[in-house]
């Protein structure tokens, strides 16, 4: 077996805890087939850094959580994926319920925040909590000023007639972000009131995108005035001096716990576990912020990037992950949205 080079030895020496397993051989052979639903730069950087550290090739695609859930169901009899990571946790919980995931409780579980550990407990160790973040508004201050529109602060603001055609959100059939918004509003307002709200919001929506990651660049570049998605998405653009501001809805808002899971029947299970452990380690968790992904990481054994937006001042609802993580509940709500909201004219 080839020996490790100087750079790899130094890298391995710096790692502790969950990462120690990878460096037994930085020239390890083999591949891991992964699907990633978080920001594309994080997906790409993680695959590259893991391969650099271990020698294991990562074959990885980037898709929305809704798309991946459908793919795993289609491949259930002949799985082609070993690991799925990043993106909202509800579709992960639904995949667990459908028997598509493999239980895995890591030895470093106590290195993780309580909210991450709860996802393991809730799913029979099939889904881990990878990161957390809140739903909010991002808006382009130049566009609003040009159109003489006020900055939105509340859910009640973005359904006002003056914002017609100025709001963008993702499509719940393909985007876990949009489903999180719908499920959160249902819990916050009551189901019928939430759907009345979504019908009013529909009148103002310019476009339903496939992914919840589209809103931030579209807002930053002035293609749309307001985007509804996870607030962390806008931080990169704010840092790069685009005219972007964010707000957490004044009435309260929902949040995600991003998921990570091994796929049942994985062909490369050993390598999948190595990738999983590396992603959950301080090295893997810290990588997101270096490429502009500012979610709150699950691993508490390192100091998070100071650019990650604090959640202390955000009014959070009590999100029922057990109920709204069920496949039948997701299907029911999306079917109702398609029937009652999407079908309406704009």
C-alpha positions in Angstrom: 0.0 0.0 0.0 1.4 3.4 -0.9 2.7 5.5 1.9 1.0 8.8 2.9 2.7 12.0 1.7 3.8 14.8 4.0 0.7 17.0 3.5 -1.6 14.1 4.2 0.3 13.1 7.3 0.0 16.7 8.6 -3.7 16.8 7.7 -4.3 13.5 9.6 -2.4 14.6 12.6 -4.6 17.6 13.0 -7.8 15.5 13.0 -9.5 14.1 16.1 -12.6 12.2 17.1 -14.8 11.3 14.2 -12.1 12.1 11.6 -9.5 9.7 12.9 -10.8 6.7 11.1 -10.2 8.2 7.6 -6.5 8.6 7.9 -5.5 5.0 8.4 -4.8 5.1 4.7 -5.0 8.3 2.8 -4.4 6.2 -0.3 -7.5 4.0 0.4 -9.0 2.4 -2.7 -12.6 2.5 -3.8 -15.5 4.8 -4.3 -18.6 6.2 -2.6 -21.8 7.2 -4.4 -23.4 10.2 -2.8 -26.4 12.5 -3.3 -26.1 16.0 -1.8 -28.9 18.5 -1.2 -27.2 21.4 0.5 -25.5 24.3 -1.4 -23.6 23.0 -4.4 -20.3 24.6 -3.4 -20.4 22.8 -0.1 -21.2 19.5 -1.9 -18.3 20.0 -4.3 -15.8 21.1 -1.7 -16.7 18.2 0.7 -16.2 15.6 -2.1 -12.9 17.1 -3.1 -11.5 17.4 0.5 -12.7 13.9 1.5 -11.0 12.4 -1.6 -7.8 14.4 -0.8 -7.8 13.0 2.8 -8.7 9.4 2.1 -8.1 8.6 -1.6 -11.7 7.4 -1.9 -13.4 8.8 -5.0 -16.7 10.5 -4.5 -19.3 10.1 -7.2 -21.8 12.7 -6.2 -24.8 14.5 -7.6 -26.5 17.6 -6.4 -30.4 17.6 -6.3 -33.3 18.8 -4.2 -34.5 16.7 -1.3 -37.8 16.0 -3.0 -36.1 14.8 -6.1 -33.8 12.6 -4.1 -36.6 11.0 -2.2 -38.3 10.1 -5.4 -35.0 8.7 -6.8 -34.4 6.5 -3.8 -37.9 5.1 -4.0 -37.3 4.3 -7.7 -34.0 2.6 -6.9 -35.2 0.7 -3.8 -34.8 -2.7 -5.4 -31.4 -1.9 -6.8 -29.8 0.9 -4.8 -27.2 3.0 -6.7 -26.6 5.5 -3.9 -24.6 4.9 -0.7 -25.1 8.1 1.3 -27.4 11.1 1.2 -26.5 14.4 3.0 -27.7 18.0 3.4 -31.0 19.5 2.8 -34.2 19.7 4.9 -34.7 16.8 7.2 -38.4 16.0 6.6 -37.8 14.1 3.3 -35.1 12.1 5.1 -37.6 11.1 7.8 -40.0 10.1 5.1 -37.4 8.0 3.4 -36.7 6.3 6.8 -40.4 5.6 7.3 -40.4 4.0 3.8 -37.5 1.7 4.7 -35.0 3.3 2.3 -32.3 4.1 4.8 -30.0 2.2 7.0 -29.6 2.7 10.8 -26.3 4.1 11.9 -25.6 5.6 15.4 -22.1 7.0 15.3 -19.7 6.5 18.2 -19.2 10.3 18.6 -23.0 11.0 19.1 -22.2 13.0 22.3 -20.2 15.4 20.2 -23.4 16.5 18.5 -26.0 19.1 19.7 -29.2 17.8 21.3 -31.3 18.8 18.3 -29.1 16.6 16.1 -29.3 13.7 18.6 -33.1 13.9 18.6 -33.2 13.2 14.9 -31.3 9.9 15.5 -33.7 9.0 18.3 -36.8 9.9 16.3 -35.8 7.9 13.3 -34.4 4.8 14.9 -30.9 6.1 14.1 -31.7 6.2 10.3 -31.4 10.0 10.1 -28.9 12.3 11.8 -29.2 16.0 12.3 -26.5 17.6 10.1 -27.2 21.4 10.6 -30.0 23.7 11.5 -31.3 27.0 10.1 -34.5 29.2 10.0 -36.9 30.3 7.3 -36.9 34.0 6.6 -37.1 36.7 3.9 -34.3 38.0 1.9 -34.8 41.1 -0.1 -33.0 43.5 -2.5 -33.1 46.9 -1.0 -32.3 48.6 -4.3 -35.2 47.0 -6.1 -37.6 47.8 -3.3 -36.4 51.4 -3.2 -36.7 51.7 -7.0 -40.3 50.4 -6.8 -41.1 52.4 -3.7 -41.9 49.3 -1.7 -41.4 48.8 2.1 -39.1 46.2 3.5 -41.1 43.1 4.5 -40.9 42.2 8.2 -43.8 39.8 8.7 -45.7 37.0 7.0 -48.6 39.5 6.7 -46.5 41.8 4.6 -45.6 39.6 1.7 -49.2 38.9 0.8 -50.1 42.6 0.4 -51.2 43.5 -3.2 -48.3 45.9 -3.7 -45.9 42.9 -3.8 -47.6 41.2 -6.7 -45.0 39.6 -8.9 -42.2 40.5 -6.4 -41.9 37.3 -4.4 -40.1 34.0 -5.2 -40.3 30.7 -3.4 -39.5 27.1 -4.4 -41.9 24.4 -5.4 -42.9 22.0 -2.6 -42.9 18.9 -4.9 -39.2 19.2 -5.6 -38.0 21.4 -2.7 -37.9 20.4 1.0 -37.5 24.1 1.7 -41.0 24.9 0.4 -42.5 22.0 2.2 -40.9 23.3 5.4 -42.6 26.6 4.8 -46.0 25.0 4.2 -45.8 22.6 7.2 -44.6 25.5 9.4 -47.5 27.8 8.4 -50.0 24.9 9.0 -48.7 24.5 12.5 -48.5 28.2 13.1 -51.9 29.3 11.7 -54.0 26.1 11.6 -54.4 24.3 8.3 -57.3 26.1 6.7 -56.0 29.5 7.6 -52.6 28.5 6.3 -54.0 27.5 2.9 -56.0 30.7 2.7 -52.7 32.5 3.3 -50.9 30.4 0.7 -53.5 31.4 -1.9 -52.9 35.0 -1.2 -49.2 34.5 -1.4 -49.6 32.7 -4.7 -51.0 35.9 -6.3 -47.6 37.6 -5.5 -45.3 34.8 -6.5 -43.4 35.4 -9.7 -41.9 32.0 -10.0 -41.8 28.6 -8.1 -38.2 27.3 -8.5 -37.1 23.7 -8.3 -34.7 24.4 -5.5 -34.8 26.5 -2.3 -31.3 27.6 -3.0 -32.3 29.7 -6.1 -33.9 32.6 -4.2 -30.7 34.1 -2.7 -28.8 34.6 -6.0 -32.0 35.8 -7.8 -32.6 38.4 -5.1 -29.0 39.5 -4.9 -28.9 40.0 -8.7 -32.1 42.0 -8.7 -34.1 39.4 -10.7 -36.7 39.4 -8.0 -37.3 41.7 -5.0 -38.1 39.1 -2.2 -37.2 35.5 -1.7 -38.6 33.1 0.9 -36.2 30.4 1.9 -33.7 29.6 4.6 -32.2 32.9 5.8 -28.5 31.6 5.8 -28.6 31.4 2.0 -28.4 35.2 1.8 -25.4 35.7 4.1 -22.9 35.0 1.3 -24.4 37.7 -0.9 -24.6 40.2 2.0 -20.9 39.5 2.6 -20.1 40.2 -1.0 -21.7 43.6 -0.7 -24.9 42.9 -2.7 -27.8 45.1 -1.6 -29.4 42.3 0.3 -31.0 42.3 3.8 -32.9 39.6 5.7 -35.7 39.4 8.2 -37.2 36.7 10.4 -41.1 36.9 10.2 -42.3 38.9 13.1 -45.1 36.4 13.9 -42.6 33.6 14.3 -41.1 31.2 11.8 -40.2 27.6 11.2 -36.8 26.0 10.9 -35.1 22.9 9.5 -32.8 20.3 10.8 -30.8 19.2 7.8 -30.3 15.5 7.3 -27.6 12.9 6.7 -28.2 9.2 6.2 -26.8 5.9 4.8 -28.9 4.3 2.1 -30.2 0.8 2.7 -28.5 -1.7 0.5 -25.5 0.5 -0.2 -22.9 -1.1 -2.4 -20.0 0.7 -0.7 -21.1 0.7 2.9 -17.7 0.9 4.5 -16.7 4.0 2.4 -20.1 5.5 2.9 -19.6 5.4 6.7 -16.2 7.0 6.3 -17.7 9.8 4.3 -20.5 10.2 6.8 -18.1 10.4 9.7 -15.9 12.9 7.9 -18.9 15.1 7.1 -20.0 15.1 10.7 -16.5 15.8 12.0 -15.3 19.3 12.8 -13.3 19.3 9.5 -16.4 18.4 7.5 -18.8 20.6 9.4 -16.5 23.7 9.3 -16.1 23.4 5.5 -19.6 24.8 4.8 -18.8 28.3 6.0 -15.6 28.4 4.0 -17.7 28.2 0.8 -20.5 30.5 1.9 -22.9 28.0 3.5 -23.8 29.5 6.9 -26.0 27.0 8.6 -25.5 26.2 12.3 -23.4 22.9 12.4 -24.4 19.9 14.4 -20.9 19.1 15.8 -20.3 21.2 19.0 -16.6 20.3 19.3 -15.3 23.3 17.4 -16.0 27.1 17.3 -18.4 27.8 14.4 -17.7 30.5 11.9 -18.7 33.9 13.3 -20.5 34.8 10.0 -23.2 32.2 10.8 -26.3 34.2 11.7 -27.4 33.7 15.3 -30.8 32.2 16.1 -31.1 33.8 19.5 -33.4 36.7 18.4 -35.6 34.6 16.1 -39.1 33.6 17.3 -39.3 29.9 16.4 -42.5 27.8 16.3 -42.6 24.4 17.9 -42.1 22.3 14.8 -43.5 18.7 15.0 -40.9 16.8 13.1 -42.5 13.4 13.9 -45.8 14.3 12.4 -44.7 16.4 9.4 -41.8 14.1 8.6 -44.3 11.4 7.7 -44.6 10.6 4.0 -48.4 10.5 4.0 -48.6 13.9 5.7 -46.1 15.4 3.2 -48.1 13.9 0.3 -51.4 15.1 1.7 -50.2 18.7 2.2 -48.5 18.9 -1.2 -51.5 17.4 -3.0 -53.8 20.0 -1.3 -51.4 22.8 -2.3 -51.3 21.5 -5.9 -55.1 21.3 -6.0 -56.0 24.5 -4.2 -53.1 26.8 -4.7 -51.0 26.0 -7.7 -54.1 25.6 -9.9 -55.1 29.2 -9.2 -54.4 32.0 -11.8 -51.8 34.6 -10.9 
